[in-house]
Amino acid sequence: MRTRGFSVAGSAHLHLVLVAMLILATAACGDKGPKYPSCGSDKDCRRGEHCVNRTCRQCASDSHCKEGQSCEAGACRAPPGSCTADGDCAGAQVCVQGRCQSCSEDPQCGPDRKCRAGRCLARGRCGRNEDCADDEDCVRGECKRPGRARPPNVSCRLRSVYFSFDQSGLGREARDILVQVAECVQSAPGRGVFLSGRTDPRGTEEYNIGLSERRARVVADYLARQGIDPARFRVVPRGETQASGSDEPGWARDRRVDIEWQ
């Protein structure tokens, strides 16, 4: 039987082909996964992610996080105050055994920083007067000595003297310099003088404070023997404060007594 040029058999065959194509297309669409970050299972997410409430997230449970972290709302979070490095801590705290806390000793602060009142500060920097030496004030974040100026009628220069490693004895060059310093100090009668002893950064803080004081007092004794009234001296043991050397030439510059007008 033919109807308008088509046989019944041909029409039935075409219908079967169309149905088969529709089934294949439907199956293919069913295999296509949801658009990221939507998901039906972990396989729809990126590597290391998990499907949580049909959304790809970092974690679904604490077991998916690093040790010490917990899974909160699909994200791994460290407990408050925890850290892996100093940069994770706020303010001037340091990371000690995975926790942010105030420092208790200089080595916790790393190179070129000092522990002052529980805070890590760069050498010579401060947040308050207590962060500075006894003869200094905190001025705009920097430790400075107040009220110190060279007398206008004195043209000579007060020079620093230097010491060998772990020594407080004066060498020949240091003695020659101190003779010149004594002449300069004598030209400004009544003017006070700071003798600030310093060390390189090696050794404990307590030892370096003692060594710097011995150096400053040796200078004071030598100047007194040159005729300077000892009452004019103020000995300030600075230890390794503001030491900046990282090798022998730098450390040699750190080992000194600075002689300055009050």
C-alpha positions in Angstrom: 0.0 0.0 0.0 1.3 3.4 -0.9 0.2 6.8 0.4 1.3 9.9 -1.5 4.5 8.1 -2.7 5.4 6.5 0.6 4.8 2.9 1.6 3.5 2.0 5.0 6.6 -0.2 5.5 8.9 2.7 4.7 7.1 5.1 7.0 7.3 2.6 9.9 11.1 2.2 9.2 11.6 5.9 9.3 9.7 6.2 12.5 11.9 3.5 14.2 15.0 5.3 13.0 13.8 8.6 14.6 13.0 6.9 17.8 16.4 5.3 18.0 18.1 8.7 17.4 16.1 10.3 20.1 17.0 7.6 22.6 20.7 7.9 21.7 20.6 11.7 22.1 18.8 11.4 25.5 21.4 8.9 26.7 24.2 11.2 25.6 22.7 14.2 27.5 22.3 12.0 30.5 26.0 11.2 30.6 27.1 14.9 30.6 28.0 16.0 34.1 26.7 19.1 35.9 28.5 22.4 35.3 31.3 23.1 37.8 31.1 23.8 40.7 27.8 21.9 40.8 28.3 18.2 41.2 26.6 14.9 41.7 29.6 13.1 43.2 33.3 13.7 43.9 34.2 12.7 40.3 32.5 15.9 39.1 34.9 18.0 41.1 38.6 19.0 40.6 41.4 16.9 42.0 41.4 17.1 45.8 37.9 18.5 46.1 34.7 16.8 47.4 31.1 17.0 46.5 29.2 18.6 49.5 25.5 19.3 49.1 25.9 19.2 45.3 28.7 21.8 45.3 32.4 21.1 44.9 34.2 22.1 48.1 37.7 21.8 49.7 36.5 19.2 52.2 33.6 17.2 53.5 35.1 16.1 56.8 38.2 16.8 59.0 40.0 13.8 57.5 40.3 15.8 54.2 42.3 18.6 55.9 45.9 18.9 57.1 46.8 17.9 60.7 45.6 20.5 63.1 42.9 21.9 60.8 39.2 21.2 60.8 36.6 21.3 58.0 34.1 24.2 58.5 31.5 24.9 55.8 33.4 22.9 53.2 36.8 24.7 53.9 39.8 23.6 55.9 40.5 26.1 58.6 43.2 26.3 61.3 42.1 27.0 64.9 42.4 30.7 66.0 46.0 31.6 66.9 47.6 28.7 65.0 50.3 29.2 62.4 52.9 27.6 60.2 55.2 30.7 60.0 55.7 34.1 61.6 53.8 35.7 58.7 50.6 34.0 59.9 50.7 35.9 63.2 49.3 39.3 63.8 51.3 42.3 65.2 54.8 41.5 66.4 54.0 37.9 67.5 56.0 34.9 66.4 55.0 31.3 65.4 56.2 28.9 68.1 55.3 25.2 67.7 52.3 26.0 65.6 50.9 28.7 67.8 51.1 32.5 67.6 52.5 34.0 70.8 54.7 36.7 72.2 58.4 36.2 72.0 60.5 35.4 75.1 64.0 35.5 73.6 65.8 37.1 70.7 66.4 33.9 68.6 62.7 33.5 68.2 62.6 36.8 66.3 65.1 35.8 63.6 68.1 37.8 62.3 68.3 41.6 62.8 65.4 41.7 65.3 65.2 41.8 69.1 62.6 40.6 71.5 61.4 43.5 73.7 58.5 43.1 76.1 57.1 40.1 74.2 57.3 41.8 70.8 59.8 41.3 67.9 61.3 44.7 66.9 63.9 45.6 64.3 67.1 46.8 65.9 66.7 50.5 66.9 63.0 50.4 66.4 60.4 50.8 69.1 56.7 51.2 70.0 57.2 52.7 73.4 60.0 54.0 75.6 60.4 50.7 77.4 61.6 49.2 74.1 64.7 51.4 74.2 67.8 51.6 76.3 67.7 53.6 79.6 69.3 56.6 78.0 66.9 56.6 75.0 63.3 57.6 74.2 61.0 56.2 71.5 60.6 59.0 69.0 58.4 58.2 66.0 59.2 54.5 66.2 62.9 54.9 66.6 65.1 54.8 69.7 66.9 58.2 70.2 68.7 59.9 72.9 67.1 63.2 73.9 68.8 66.5 74.4 72.2 65.5 73.0 74.1 68.0 70.8 77.7 68.9 70.1 78.8 72.1 71.8 78.9 74.9 69.2 82.4 76.0 70.4 84.0 72.6 70.0 85.4 71.8 66.6 87.1 68.5 67.6 85.5 65.1 66.9 84.8 62.3 69.4 85.8 59.1 67.8 84.8 55.5 68.6 87.3 52.9 69.7 87.3 49.2 68.6 88.0 45.9 70.3 89.1 42.4 69.3 86.7 39.5 69.6 85.7 38.8 73.2 88.2 41.3 74.5 87.9 44.5 76.6 91.6 45.5 76.5 92.7 48.6 74.6 95.0 48.2 71.6 97.6 50.7 70.6 95.3 52.4 68.0 92.5 52.7 70.6 94.8 54.3 73.1 96.0 56.8 70.5 92.4 57.7 69.7 91.6 58.2 73.4 94.4 60.6 73.8 92.8 62.8 71.1 89.4 62.3 72.7 90.7 63.4 76.0 92.0 66.6 74.5 88.6 67.2 72.8 86.7 66.6 76.1 89.0 69.0 78.0 88.2 71.7 75.5 84.5 71.6 76.7 84.7 71.9 80.5 81.6 70.6 82.3 80.2 68.9 79.3 79.0 65.3 80.0 80.0 62.4 77.8 78.2 59.1 76.9 80.4 56.0 76.7 78.3 53.4 75.0 79.8 49.9 75.0 78.8 47.5 72.2 79.4 44.0 71.0 78.9 41.9 67.9 75.7 39.7 67.9 77.5 36.5 68.9 77.1 35.2 72.5 74.2 35.4 74.8 72.5 38.7 75.6 73.5 38.6 79.2 77.2 37.9 78.4 77.3 40.7 75.7 75.8 43.2 78.2 78.6 42.4 80.6 81.3 42.6 77.9 80.0 45.9 76.6 80.0 47.4 80.1 83.6 46.2 80.7 84.7 47.9 77.4 83.0 51.1 78.3 84.5 51.2 81.8 88.0 50.5 80.4 87.6 53.6 78.2 86.3 55.6 81.1 89.3 54.6 83.2 91.8 55.5 80.5 90.2 58.9 79.9 90.3 59.5 83.7 94.0 58.9 83.6 94.3 61.6 81.0 92.9 64.1 83.5 89.1 63.9 82.7 86.8 64.1 85.8 85.1 60.6 85.9 81.9 62.3 87.1 81.5 63.6 83.5 81.2 60.1 82.1 78.0 58.1 81.8 78.6 54.4 81.0 75.9 52.8 78.9 76.3 49.0 78.3 74.4 48.4 75.0 75.4 44.8 74.4 74.6 43.6 70.9 71.8 46.2 70.5 71.9 47.6 66.9 74.7 45.2 65.9 74.5 44.9 62.1 77.4 42.7 61.1 77.0 39.3 59.5 80.6 38.4 58.9 84.0 39.2 60.5 84.4 42.7 58.9 80.9 43.6 60.0 81.4 42.1 63.5 84.6 44.1 63.9 82.6 47.3 63.4 80.1 46.2 66.0 82.8 45.7 68.7 83.3 49.2 69.9 82.7 52.0 72.4 80.9 55.1 71.1 82.0 58.3 72.7 79.4 61.1 72.3 78.4 64.3 74.0 75.4 64.2 76.3 
